[in-house]
Amino acid sequence: MLPTEGNTVPPRYRYEQIADDLAERIATGEFPPGSKLPSRRELIEHYGVTEPVIDRAMQVLRIKGMTETLPGVGVFVAE
């Protein structure tokens, strides 16, 4: 797709796309409150990205208050 004249929307980073996708999956109830999100390894395989990309996406969700991390246990959807 060719850029249109006057288009000022910058390209989005992959971690932003992944964070938005996960946020949408949370919003639609695929991952209800209190549920555990897939592991880092599963997310890396699902999205075909590297560990730092998944870590950044998870950081975005945590900052938005959508998830809580329990070290050594996993990442859970906030109640």
C-alpha positions as CSV (number, residue, x, y, z in Angstrom):
1,M,0.0,0.0,0.0
2,L,1.4,3.4,-1.0
3,P,1.4,6.2,1.5
4,T,-1.2,8.8,0.9
5,E,-0.5,12.4,0.7
6,G,-0.7,14.1,4.1
7,N,-0.6,10.8,6.0
8,T,1.1,11.7,9.3
9,V,0.5,8.4,11.2
10,P,3.9,6.9,12.0
11,P,4.4,3.2,11.6
12,R,3.6,1.2,14.7
13,Y,6.2,-0.9,16.5
14,R,5.5,-4.6,16.7
15,Y,5.3,-4.6,20.5
16,E,2.5,-2.0,20.2
17,Q,0.6,-4.2,17.8
18,I,1.0,-7.2,20.1
19,A,0.0,-5.2,23.2
20,D,-3.1,-4.0,21.3
21,D,-4.0,-7.5,20.2
22,L,-3.6,-8.9,23.7
23,A,-5.7,-5.9,25.1
24,E,-8.4,-6.7,22.6
25,R,-8.3,-10.4,23.5
26,I,-8.7,-9.4,27.2
27,A,-11.6,-7.0,26.4
28,T,-13.5,-9.6,24.4
29,G,-13.2,-12.1,27.3
30,E,-10.8,-14.5,25.7
31,F,-8.6,-13.9,28.8
32,P,-11.1,-13.0,31.6
33,P,-10.0,-11.2,34.8
34,G,-7.9,-13.4,37.0
35,S,-6.8,-15.7,34.1
36,K,-3.2,-16.4,33.4
37,L,-1.9,-15.2,30.0
38,P,0.2,-17.6,27.8
39,S,3.8,-18.0,28.8
40,R,6.5,-15.8,27.3
41,R,7.7,-18.7,25.2
42,E,4.1,-19.4,23.9
43,L,3.7,-15.7,23.0
44,I,7.1,-15.6,21.2
45,E,6.0,-18.6,19.1
46,H,2.5,-17.3,18.5
47,Y,3.6,-13.8,17.3
48,G,6.9,-14.9,15.8
49,V,9.0,-12.3,17.6
50,T,11.9,-12.1,20.0
51,E,11.8,-12.1,23.8
52,P,12.4,-8.3,24.2
53,V,9.4,-7.6,22.0
54,I,7.1,-9.7,24.2
55,D,8.6,-8.1,27.3
56,R,7.9,-4.6,26.0
57,A,4.3,-5.6,25.0
58,M,3.8,-7.0,28.5
59,Q,5.2,-3.8,30.0
60,V,2.6,-1.8,28.1
61,L,-0.2,-3.9,29.4
62,R,1.1,-3.6,33.0
63,I,1.4,0.2,32.7
64,K,-2.2,0.3,31.5
65,G,-3.2,-1.6,34.6
66,M,-4.5,-4.5,32.5
67,T,-2.2,-7.2,33.9
68,E,-0.4,-8.1,37.1
69,T,2.9,-10.1,37.2
70,L,3.6,-12.6,39.9
71,P,7.3,-13.4,39.7
72,G,8.0,-17.0,39.0
73,V,4.3,-17.7,38.5
74,G,3.1,-15.7,35.5
75,V,1.2,-12.8,34.1
76,F,-2.5,-12.5,35.0
77,V,-5.3,-10.4,33.8
78,A,-6.1,-7.7,36.4
79,E,-9.4,-8.1,38.3
